[in-house]
Amino acid sequence: MARGKGLSMLAVVVIALLSGIAGGSIATYVVMNSTTQGTLPSPQPTSPQPQPVKVISEDDAVIQAQPVKVISEDDAVIQAAQKVSHGVVKIISTRLVEPPGFFFRLPPYEETGVGSGFVFEYGGKKLILTNTHVIGGADRLVVKTVDGDQFEAKKLGADPANDIAVIEPVDAPRTLVALPLGNSAEVRVGQKVIAVGNPFDFENTVTAGIVSAKGPREIRDKKREVIQTDAAINTGNSGGPLVDLGGNVIGINFAIFSPTKTNLGIGFAIPINQAKEMMYFLVNRGPWVGLLNVLKNSQGLARYLQLQTDKGLVVIAVADGSPVARAGIEPGDVILQIDGQTVTDPDELQKRIRSHKIGDIIELTVQRGGQLQQIQVKAGTIPKGYY
């Protein structure tokens, strides 16, 4: 009996195993066959549809290290590049150089430089923003667009200290494309950006990267607010735009850190908000008060000039006939406040002045000797020969 029971159990196990294998094979066949024959519903692959570029979500993907869909990221870069390329221009500057002659006079020769710029609209006019070092002391400026249009331009104004210049097209086509100006205060470290320009005279070149850092950096022996990026920037990119994925200009490319003078992944752009302040100033030729040289006060400077205070800003030079000269401000005066607010930095003083409009009254608290004076200055326009 025991032997018979053992055989019966073995037979049951064998039959069960054979049934399972057969059932599995049948099930596999049914699923595979139903997929090919369509007897069972199957999900259809969906190709990504073009969507409006969402700069915030794209940035979040980089900043928060979320999975990034390469297709959508590529599309975002492509769309931004297509959007801005027609507004980026090549600037060819030419100046006549008189070579030094020790024993006889040498004939003058032309020196040519190439840089970048971009079109923006201000007061109904289409103007071009670039760097001061791009146009230098040029006698002639020629602008070329990606569409092949070529025309001359004239300098409206240039500020060497901030390396920002505005030039005005002469007889340019009406088809010039103005780029939208973004808000550099909203720029975040890690967000995707592109740089467009003419590096080494290779026209309409686009490079992509991220915002590596933002804030003060020591550049050309001066500490200044910048946007740092690893998007490739080289000689010829100067003056071109740094753009977000929405096609908005967030900065003006102007410098790189590189012992080899080629891209090492550390490039710098002037924040567009800073450029906006200078654009108004250069285009409108003001507000200007005529403070030519102002130094931060110190104990050493105060002792040297025999001042009664080591605070504020010391006036070193004023322009003849300027608003401050007419108001009575003289070299040796110490500016302690502007519009009731303490000021200790020359750049901050200029920023406060430029926050006004032409014709505004600016109140300066000035110390002369042991006396404090409240002096009102009417902001004016820049005469020829300045900026």
Beta strands, then each sheet from edge to edge (+ up, - down):
strand 1: 88-97
strand 2: 109-122
strand 3: 125-130
strand 4: 140-145
strand 5: 150-159
strand 6: 164-170
strand 7: 192-197
strand 8: 205-219
strand 9: 222-229
strand 10: 241-244
strand 11: 249-256
strand 12: 267-271
strand 13: 291-296
strand 14: 313-318
strand 15: 334-338
strand 16: 341-342
strand 17: 361-368
strand 18: 371-378
sheet 1: 1+ 2- 3+ 6- 5+ 4- 1+
sheet 2: 7+ 8- 9+ 12- 11+ 10- 7+
sheet 3: 13+ 14- 15+ 16-
sheet 4: 13+ 14- 15+ 17- 18+
end
